[in-house]
């Protein structure tokens, strides 16, 4: 996991998912070596990023995208095609 954290962003979870993330950390986080919920989330996200890199980018890192380049927040129902 990253040792330096010069930038950050906030993922959003449903209340039920957030409850499960906290429960997983309390039940098994220490045994798995996680020192915080943030460290657990970071590890999970970075594993998924590496999987996506392998599947969609020949295992290579993508060109970095700087903060502010993405629209913040969740997509609307209309954007998801559920309007």
Secondary structure, DSSP 8 states (H G I E B T S, - for coil): --S-----------HHHHHHHHHHIIIIITTTT-SSHHHHHHHHHHHHHHHHHHHHSTT-------TTSS--S---TTTTT--
